């Protein structure tokens, strides 16, 4: 399986990455901007996410959210967007004969938004409710608390949507100024995957590149400070389950060992054949949901474990997780376990890249954040090159860092949790 693609450098420094998928009946287009919540100071916290919402409320040519939705849904397509810590992406998937329409609507959204004052006030209320909703979902909110510990006093440790205080105070001038700084051609990568005529895609995109062509000065993303101690944060709440996140700092998406840590995460807690699932849930019966997960940023990252557990068994479950983590650093994984993790990882990537949407995101993400695009074969070869010794070495390195743990549940004291991780 190949992933043929071409990178076109367009006017103003924008880049278009195209991949031909002639056997598909859909076209997917992603307009991806570097930036995101990491670049926001405390006063502007949540502005990237706010802008993403507002861009769907109406443009000069399509004055309402209904007209934007009707343009795409009227041909059976999908349109959406997402804000992350280091990027913001707008995407559409349409039947391939409507590719030009999809591209036009996306660029209309990011180039011609009205940012109407009435829309700003309505959407402010929506986002404030969104923030409250997540606080009422402890299995989600505990991860926010965990990231506050992982990146204390840093934008990476803050909810992408901002805070009640910051969202309440953002005004139209703030929003316009930030959008004008971030939504510029040198900061954009467009990904397109389809049974497409490549030259037609280029010809469709070129006249729509009306965003400013200069960079307006790049905002530097500050690196987070070093963590020097284990920390525990317990949010006392009457819940039937204890919700726990614990983990350590790990590697960036540019680190040479990122493939080894991907496999470590798979072995530890991805899927029903992982160590955590088999031991914590199947053998010990301590948790219904237990899994590991990662975050990777340009200069840092983490690997973490989530547990939903009976509060009476919370400390026992934490100790069982810590034993599994320690085991990865103490003993080399068995060859068959490593082989299974590699096949899991490679299979998931292949499945993800079966769709035009998956390929468009894959190409855009690599070009924007990594500065180079690997073929699927090259990526799979890097996964295959990881050895059991690599996984053991990486586990040993990251587990030397101080453990961070966030807990939501009916606990009067954090003493037992502190004792468990040596805080």
Secondary structure, DSSP 4 states (H G I P E B T S, - for coil): -----EEEE-GGG-EEEEEE-TT-SEEEEEEEEE--GGG--GGGTTHHHHHHHHTTS-BSSS-SHHHHHHHHHTTT-EEEEEE-SSEEEEEEEEEGGGHHHHHHHHHHHHHSB---HHHHHHHHHHHHHHHHHHHT-HHHHHHHHHHHHHTTTSGGGS-TT--HHHHHH--HHHHHHHHHHHSBGGGEEEEEEES--HHHHHHHHHTT--SBSS---PPPPPPPPPP-S-EEEEEE---SEEEEEEEEEE--TTSTTHHHHHHHHHHHHSSTTSHHIIIIIIIT--EEEEEEEEEE-SS-EEEEEEEEEEGGGHHHHHHHHHHHHHHHHHSPPPHHHHHHHHHHHHHHHHHHTTSHHHHHHHHHHIIIIISS---HHHHHHHHHT--HHHHHHHHHHHTTSPPEEEEEES-S--HHHHHHHT-
